[in-house]
């Protein structure tokens, strides 16, 4: 069974920082494209950051320079370091693992962790 468990969300003031964690179980995260998505009420599901199995990372423009996605092979986890947080970052953040093979597509999701940025 594959599980992705997010943690680290919470309440933070604007300008503050949080680090989200996504612990993988039944999956070797280095072999997957690992992503963080977010969804706020009334808004569409949004890709925030992704680190590919090749190690290349990418970010949505609104968080570029503020967020950093990383992967720790020993911990079999991915992280999202969020700095200079804004109220617009308030959302539930989800961890995703994706892998395409010739005959099989793997796509796994965690249940999310809430982030609220407010003074």
N, C-alpha and C positions, 0 to 999 in steps of 0.2 A: 504494500500500500504506500502511495506517495502522499506525503504531507508537507505543506509549506505553512509555517507558523510565523506570523508577524508579531512584532512587539516593539515597544519604544515610543508609541504614540502618546499623546497627552495634550495638555494645555500649555501654551507658551506665549509670551508677549511678543509683539512685533519687534523684529530685530534680533530675536533670540535664536537658539539652535536646538535641534533635536536630531537624534540618530535612530533611524528605524533599522530593525534587524529582521531578517527572514531566514529561518533555520529550515534546512531541507532534511527530509527523512525519506528513505527509499528512493533517493535520487542523488546523483553526483552532480552538483550544480555547475561544476566547471565544464561539463559536457553540454550545457544548455545555454541558450540565450536567456538571460535573467533580466527581468524588467520590473519596474515599479510603475503602477498605474494609480490614478486617483479618480474619485468620483465625489462631487459635491451635489447636494440636493438641487434639482432643477438644471443640472449641467450634464453634459455628456461625459462618458468615460474617456479619460485622457491618459495617454502614455506620457509619463514624466521622464523616465530615464531607463536606459537599457545598456547592459554590458553583454556583448556577444561572446560566444564560445571562443572567438578569436582574441578576446580581451579588449576589443575596441568598444568604447562607450559613446553614447549619444544622449542628448537631452532636448527636451522641448525648450523652445527659445525663452519662455518666460522664467525658467529656472536656471538657465545656463549661466555659469559663474557663481551661483549660490549653492547648488546641490552637487554632490559627488556620489556616484554609485561605485561600489567596490565589492570585491569578492574575496573571501578567505577560504582557501581550499582545505586547510586544517580543520576549520570550524564547519566546513560545508555549508556556508552561509553567505548571504549577500546583505549589503548594508546600503542605506541611503543617508548620507550626512547632509543635513539641511541647515544652512546658515542664512542669516539675514532674512528670517521668515517674515512673510507678509500675510495680511488677513486673507488675501486672495489664495493663499496656499491651504486654507482650511478645507479639509476633505477627508474622506476615508481612503487610506492608502493600501493598495493590494500588491502582493508579490506574485509574479508570474514566471513560470518556467516553460520554455518552448523549444521544441526540437523537431526538425523535419528530416525524415528518413525516406528512402525510396518508396516504401510501402506503408509507412506508419507515420502519423503526426502525433506528437506528444504535446499536450497543452495543459498545464496544471496551475491552479489558483489557490491562494490562501484566502482566509476569511476577512482579512483586512484589519487595520489598526487605525483608530481615529486620530486626526490631528486638528487641533483647534488653535488658531492664532488670534489672540484677542488681548486687549489691554484691560 
